[in-house]
Amino acid sequence: MFICNAALRNKEMRANCSSSSACPANSSEEELPVGLEVYGNLELVFTVVSAVMTGLLMFSLGCSVEIRRLWSHIRRPWGIAAGLLCQFGLMPLTAYLLVISFSLKPVQAMAILIMGCCPGGTISNIFTYWVDGDMDLSISMTTCSTVVALGMMPLCLYLYTLSWNLEQNLTIPYQNIGFTLVCLTIPVAFGVYVNYRWPKQSKIILKVGAIVGGVLLLVVAVAGVVLAKGSWNSDIILLTISFIFPLIGHVTGFLLALLTHQSWQSCRTISLETGAQNIQMCITMLHLSFTAEQLVQMLSFPLAYGLFQLLDGILIVAVKSDPHCYVKSSSCEF
């Protein structure tokens, strides 16, 4: 999920820190900087509204899923397998190569690596619909990557940090992963059922959902910047990496899908799924694993990554909508 689920994050922090006096949440001497304070009722309202809108959005996108095509992806999961290879093969490797290519502080390097090891976010489902991608494959990939993240996130982080001297243990946000699965699968399942029983009405719901998706992206982008305005810093290297990282994900995901002989529609879908990471899961893990002083140096990266992946998605939609780049030319299919 890409919503700012502050209530869940705070609950996880209390659960993980209840028995540790060294934990930032229990330390009376270490207080959160101004940029990391919870903005009370405003943030709570934003969390609830975003959760409701996301549920409605996933329900409407579920109305585009056909049971027959969904079953074909599950029965012959080549597209899903290619997507998972991109998600937990290419993205963590790309993050690691970016870390060793730039002179970064250790905590900043961890922020990039954690982002690379996160599963795909639901923002990819919205853009997949807007570019006429394979919605059945998109939702299947998002669900499967979130399930697989239960094992692959800790495994990837362990393998890529073997040679690093970490001063703290990393906490995998399992509760956040479970919450994401519930908010993804239940609304989608209802949407699939509506599409099966009432196909004509489902098309109307889908069109309304596309509008809701656009509003949701705007709300999340604006509110995310406002609520975390004190967390930004002017580290040009972090901003540069946050700009090129999602682009690399989109391009390599598309090329790998092409090499595995996926359809053009599936190539677009896998490309979007690869570059769009679960920002909220990354932020939750950072809060659970690092101190407030360290977070000041780290939080600007996932925030900037989220902004740039949003801009990349809009750019891809604009290119796909160009009348000079449409179905007739295979070079313009992307």
Solvent accessible surface area in square Angstrom, and as a share of the most:
residue,aa,sasa,rsa
1,M,6,0.03
2,F,18,0.08
3,I,0,0.00
4,C,30,0.18
5,N,8,0.04
6,A,5,0.04
7,A,56,0.44
8,L,17,0.09
9,R,18,0.07
10,N,40,0.21
11,K,112,0.47
12,E,5,0.02
13,M,29,0.13
14,R,149,0.54
15,A,72,0.56
16,N,77,0.39
17,C,5,0.03
18,S,90,0.58
19,S,113,0.73
20,S,44,0.28
21,S,102,0.66
22,A,92,0.71
23,C,17,0.10
24,P,33,0.21
25,A,51,0.40
26,N,71,0.36
27,S,34,0.22
28,S,102,0.66
29,E,164,0.74
30,E,56,0.25
31,E,139,0.62
32,L,78,0.39
33,P,49,0.31
34,V,114,0.66
35,G,8,0.08
36,L,14,0.07
37,E,85,0.38
38,V,70,0.40
39,Y,67,0.25
40,G,43,0.42
41,N,122,0.63
42,L,106,0.53
43,E,10,0.04
44,L,96,0.48
45,V,87,0.50
46,F,16,0.07
47,T,10,0.06
48,V,83,0.47
49,V,66,0.38
50,S,0,0.00
51,A,34,0.26
52,V,85,0.49
53,M,34,0.15
54,T,1,0.00
55,G,19,0.18
56,L,103,0.51
57,L,1,0.00
58,M,0,0.00
59,F,52,0.22
60,S,3,0.02
61,L,1,0.01
62,G,0,0.00
63,C,4,0.02
64,S,27,0.18
65,V,1,0.01
66,E,75,0.34
67,I,88,0.45
68,R,176,0.64
69,R,79,0.29
70,L,43,0.21
71,W,146,0.51
72,S,43,0.28
73,H,29,0.13
74,I,93,0.47
75,R,154,0.56
76,R,156,0.57
77,P,59,0.37
78,W,168,0.59
79,G,6,0.06
80,I,11,0.06
81,A,51,0.40
82,A,6,0.05
83,G,1,0.01
84,L,42,0.21
85,L,101,0.50
86,C,0,0.00
87,Q,3,0.01
88,F,16,0.07
89,G,25,0.24
90,L,48,0.24
91,M,1,0.00
92,P,0,0.00
93,L,77,0.38
94,T,15,0.09
95,A,0,0.00
96,Y,54,0.20
97,L,87,0.43
98,L,15,0.07
99,V,13,0.08
100,I,102,0.52
101,S,81,0.52
102,F,64,0.27
103,S,108,0.70
104,L,35,0.17
105,K,111,0.47
106,P,109,0.69
107,V,20,0.11
108,Q,8,0.04
109,A,8,0.06
110,M,4,0.02
111,A,0,0.00
112,I,0,0.00
113,L,0,0.00
114,I,0,0.00
115,M,0,0.00
116,G,0,0.00
117,C,0,0.00
118,C,0,0.00
119,P,0,0.00
120,G,1,0.01
121,G,0,0.00
122,T,1,0.00
123,I,8,0.04
124,S,0,0.00
125,N,0,0.00
126,I,2,0.01
127,F,4,0.02
128,T,0,0.00
129,Y,51,0.20
130,W,71,0.25
131,V,0,0.00
132,D,80,0.41
133,G,7,0.07
134,D,6,0.03
135,M,13,0.06
136,D,3,0.01
137,L,0,0.00
138,S,0,0.00
139,I,9,0.05
140,S,9,0.06
141,M,5,0.02
142,T,1,0.00
143,T,31,0.18
144,C,42,0.25
145,S,4,0.02
146,T,0,0.00
147,V,72,0.41
148,V,51,0.29
149,A,0,0.00
150,L,72,0.36
151,G,44,0.42
152,M,55,0.24
153,M,0,0.00
154,P,40,0.25
155,L,83,0.41
156,C,6,0.04
157,L,6,0.03
158,Y,134,0.51
159,L,95,0.47
160,Y,50,0.19
161,T,14,0.08
162,L,112,0.55
163,S,93,0.60
164,W,59,0.21
165,N,150,0.77
166,L,66,0.33
167,E,159,0.71
168,Q,50,0.22
169,N,137,0.70
170,L,39,0.19
171,T,33,0.19
172,I,23,0.11
173,P,1,0.01
174,Y,111,0.42
175,Q,75,0.33
176,N,4,0.02
177,I,0,0.00
178,G,30,0.29
179,F,70,0.29
180,T,2,0.01
181,L,32,0.16
182,V,80,0.46
183,C,28,0.17
184,L,1,0.00
185,T,53,0.31
186,I,90,0.46
187,P,20,0.13
188,V,13,0.08
189,A,60,0.46
190,F,124,0.52
191,G,0,0.00
192,V,18,0.10
193,Y,106,0.40
194,V,22,0.13
195,N,25,0.13
196,Y,148,0.56
197,R,123,0.45
198,W,112,0.39
199,P,71,0.45
200,K,164,0.70
201,Q,97,0.43
202,S,1,0.01
203,K,134,0.57
204,I,116,0.59
205,I,51,0.26
206,L,24,0.12
207,K,140,0.59
208,V,81,0.47
209,G,2,0.02
210,A,18,0.14
211,I,124,0.63
212,V,37,0.21
213,G,0,0.00
214,G,27,0.26
215,V,74,0.42
216,L,0,0.00
217,L,13,0.07
218,L,117,0.58
219,V,50,0.29
220,V,27,0.15
221,A,27,0.21
222,V,85,0.49
223,A,20,0.16
224,G,19,0.18
225,V,66,0.38
226,V,75,0.43
227,L,16,0.08
228,A,18,0.14
229,K,131,0.56
230,G,44,0.43
231,S,4,0.03
232,W,77,0.27
233,N,51,0.26
234,S,106,0.68
235,D,43,0.22
236,I,126,0.64
237,I,57,0.29
238,L,2,0.01
239,L,54,0.27
240,T,54,0.32
241,I,0,0.00
242,S,0,0.00
243,F,92,0.38
244,I,47,0.24
245,F,0,0.00
246,P,0,0.00
247,L,60,0.30
248,I,55,0.28
249,G,0,0.00
250,H,9,0.04
251,V,85,0.49
252,T,40,0.23
253,G,0,0.00
254,F,26,0.11
255,L,90,0.45
256,L,32,0.16
257,A,0,0.00
258,L,72,0.36
259,L,135,0.67
260,T,58,0.34
261,H,170,0.76
262,Q,33,0.15
263,S,65,0.42
264,W,92,0.32
265,Q,62,0.28
266,S,9,0.06
267,C,0,0.00
268,R,12,0.04
269,T,0,0.00
270,I,0,0.00
271,S,0,0.00
272,L,3,0.01
273,E,1,0.01
274,T,0,0.00
275,G,0,0.00
276,A,6,0.05
277,Q,0,0.00
278,N,1,0.00
279,I,17,0.08
280,Q,6,0.02
281,M,0,0.00
282,C,0,0.00
283,I,21,0.11
284,T,0,0.00
285,M,0,0.00
286,L,0,0.00
287,H,16,0.07
288,L,16,0.08
289,S,12,0.08
290,F,3,0.01
291,T,46,0.27
292,A,3,0.02
293,E,124,0.56
294,Q,34,0.15
295,L,4,0.02
296,V,60,0.35
297,Q,52,0.23
298,M,0,0.00
299,L,8,0.04
300,S,1,0.01
301,F,0,0.00
302,P,0,0.00
303,L,30,0.15
304,A,1,0.01
305,Y,0,0.00
306,G,17,0.16
307,L,68,0.34
308,F,44,0.18
309,Q,7,0.03
310,L,20,0.10
311,L,88,0.44
312,D,10,0.05
313,G,1,0.01
314,I,87,0.44
315,L,108,0.54
316,I,15,0.08
317,V,28,0.16
318,A,57,0.44
319,V,63,0.36
320,K,15,0.07
321,S,76,0.49
322,D,50,0.26
323,P,113,0.71
324,H,162,0.72
325,C,30,0.18
326,Y,115,0.44
327,V,98,0.56
328,K,208,0.88
329,S,44,0.28
330,S,69,0.44
331,S,99,0.64
332,C,26,0.16
333,E,25,0.11
334,F,62,0.26
